[in-house]
Amino acid sequence: MVPLAEAWDSGASQWTKQRRVEYANYLGDDRHLVAVSQRSNRQKSDQDVTTWIVPDNPSQRCRYLADQVAIKLAWDLNADPAEQAAMRRIAEECPDTDVTVNPVP
């Protein structure tokens, strides 16, 4: 959900090697690794919500955003000002969507 390169840019670069390995291999929350088509994976690549947000499936925007926010919060990852603005803009479409953060080790 939050690609390794995006995690790196959002604070994982300051983590220990062990913490990065834990993040890359974490299976304790189904939202961390979502199966998508090869085409979708290539389209998204390592983009964040400033440049990519479920363009082919608007009905999933709210869920996608909630999952992104939850993972970033759980791992104490940052969102730069442009990303925060994009998240707020998208969240306006999602007034009834809750963000559930599951603690990570």
N, C-alpha and C positions, 0 to 999 in steps of 0.2 A: 504494500500500500504506500509506504514512504520508501522510495528507492534508496539504495545504499549511498549513491552519490548525493542525493538530496539530504539524507541524514548527515552525511559528512559535512555538507555546507551549513547544516543547521545545528552543529555542535558536536557531532560524533568525532570530529577531528581532534577534539580535546580528550576523548575517552582513552582508556587503556586498551591495549590490544585485546585483552580478555573480554572487555565490555563490548567491543565491536563484534567479536566472534559471537557473543551471546545474542546481540541484536540480529546479526545476519542469519542466525540459525534458530531464532525464537519461534516456537510452535505453541506457546501457551495461550494464544488468542487467535482465533480464526481470521480476524481482520488483518493480521500482519501479512499474510500471503494469500492473495486472491487469484484463483485460476481465471485467466482471460485468454482470448485468442491471440495467436502470434501477431496478427495485424494490430490489435489493440495494444499489445505490449510494446511493439515498435513505435506506434504513434505516441504513446505516453513517454516512453524512454525514462529519463530521469527528471522530467519536468515536474514542477510543483503547480499549485492552483493558479498561479499568475499567468501561466501559459497553456495549461491543459486542465479541463474539468469535464469529464464524461461527455464529450461533444455529441456522440451518437445516441445517447440515451438520457435525455433530460430528466426522466422520471427517477433516475438513480442519483441525481446530483446531491440531494440532501443526505442520503446514506453515505455516499462517497465522502462528502465534506465532514460529516460527523466522525467517520472512521479515521480520516486524516488527522483531525484535531485530537481525537482520543489517543492515537498512537504517538503523536508529537508530545502531548502532555505526559503520557505514561513514561516516555523515555527522556523527558526534560529536554526536548529539542526546541530550538528557536524557530520563529517565523519572522522573516525580515519585514520591513514596513510595507513593501509592495504585496507580499504574500498575505499579510494581515488584512490589507485593504480588500484584496480579492476574496478572502474568506468571509469578511463582513458583508460584501456585496452579494455573495452566493447565499449566505445565511439569511439574508432578508427574504429569500424565497422559501425559507424553511422554518417558519415560526413555531411549528409543533414538533420539531426534531430535537431529541435529547442527545447529549453526548455522554456516553458512559465510559469512564476511564478504568481499566483494569490494571492494578499494580503489576509491575514487572520485577523480576528478581534483582 
